[in-house]
Amino acid sequence: MSIELLSDRICLITGSSRGIGLGVARVFAENGASVILHGRDENVLRQSLAELSEPQKQSYITADINTPEGAGVLARAFLRLHEKLDVLIHSAGILGPPMIPLAEYPAESWKDVLHLNLTAPFLVTQALLPALRKGDHPSVIFVSSGVGYKGRAGWGAYSVSKFGVEGLNQVWADELEAEGIRVNAVNPGGTRTQMRAAAYPQEDPTTLPTPEDIAPVFVWLARADTAVSGQSLEARDWVGRDPAI
Ligand SMILES: NC(=O)c1ccc[n+]([C@@H]2O[C@H](COP(=O)([O-])OP(=O)(O)OC[C@H]3O[C@@H](n4cnc5c(N)ncnc54)[C@H](OP(=O)(O)O)[C@@H]3O)[C@@H](O)[C@H]2O)c1
């Protein structure tokens, strides 16, 4: 992309040490953004950061957000780097045990999946609200899933958590509209990542779009001049589209 659509926008992407979060971070950095990567492993984050354009402009935060205090740790670390936040993307997520019927679903896994996929995005948004309020046309993006609109056998807590994310998106969007903070959700669709490979071990990953392929809708939502809020968008509809238009 030749025009820098996200010039100097400060963008925190949870779960961006790899997968969709990292792919979106790469495209954001190419578009002039200041990206803050996030994950749990400092070594992995350091390597991921080195892959971004203008690495001196980028940073990372380590925080396990699947703990009651994790959101606060992440928010405090962010505030040590920047006082305002323009774009917050919630990409951290876990699948949980794949293809286990609810009748046998382990309660501990239920708690973990619901916390990381649903409670953490709520707590992280809440903790970073003061920084978002100082942002320039701020944009919050939740990462949903097709099983967040239509339940499917074997998808257990993951599916339920993504139904919750759709609700969280709508409530935050309605509450923050008057303040000019836009809130939307994106369903990536099947994307070439570790999580997808764990869910579909028999699938040939080369048949799937890469995280960079599905990034255009994220770029469009992150732009300061995009106006939509309260929507749930399909990343697949945007593959190959120019987010400048
Ligand atoms: N891939 C798909 O086909 C697909 C389809 C629909 C929706 N999604 C959604 O897209 C999002 C990204 O998925 P992905 O496929 O990119 O998954 P992924 O490759 O497994 O990446 C998950 C990311 O979450 C981070 N993470 C996991 N546990 C964490 C914790 N406790 N604290 C902080 N960070 C944590 C991981 O970082 P560390 O492990 O380094 O900490 C990693 O950066 C998820 O919300 C997923 O539900 C994916």
The ligand as a Gaussian input file, in Angstrom:
#p B3LYP/6-31G(d) Opt

LIG

0 1
 N       -7.454000     -18.301000      12.928000
 C       -8.739000     -18.377000      12.628000
 O       -9.125000     -19.084000      11.666000
 C       -9.743000     -17.601000      13.417000
 C      -11.094000     -17.642000      12.992000
 C      -12.029000     -16.917000      13.706000
 C      -11.634000     -16.177000      14.821000
 N      -10.329000     -16.174000      15.213000
 C       -9.965000     -15.341000      16.381000
 O       -8.860000     -14.538000      16.030000
 C       -8.082000     -14.228000      17.198000
 C       -6.634000     -14.563000      16.939000
 O       -6.534000     -15.954000      16.662000
 P       -5.254000     -16.617000      15.972000
 O       -5.761000     -17.609000      15.032000
 O       -4.329000     -15.539000      15.549000
 O       -4.637000     -17.401000      17.241000
 P       -3.122000     -17.761000      17.619000
 O       -2.264000     -17.842000      16.412000
 O       -3.231000     -18.946000      18.512000
 O       -2.637000     -16.478000      18.453000
 C       -3.215000     -16.203000      19.704000
 C       -2.549000     -14.998000      20.334000
 O       -3.127000     -14.824000      21.643000
 C       -2.080000     -14.696000      22.599000
 N       -2.475000     -15.231000      23.914000
 C       -2.925000     -16.482000      24.186000
 N       -3.135000     -16.606000      25.517000
 C       -2.812000     -15.407000      26.091000
 C       -2.813000     -14.927000      27.427000
 N       -3.205000     -15.679000      28.460000
 N       -2.421000     -13.643000      27.650000
 C       -1.995000     -12.870000      26.609000
 N       -1.988000     -13.275000      25.329000
 C       -2.383000     -14.533000      25.065000
 C       -0.921000     -15.507000      22.007000
 O        0.297000     -15.019000      22.541000
 P        1.320000     -15.902000      23.448000
 O        0.906000     -17.343000      23.332000
 O        2.656000     -15.591000      22.832000
 O        1.159000     -15.344000      24.806000
 C       -1.050000     -15.161000      20.523000
 O       -0.408000     -13.927000      20.249000
 C       -8.712000     -15.051000      18.331000
 O       -9.563000     -14.226000      19.083000
 C       -9.516000     -16.109000      17.596000
 O      -10.599000     -16.555000      18.364000
 C       -9.387000     -16.870000      14.547000

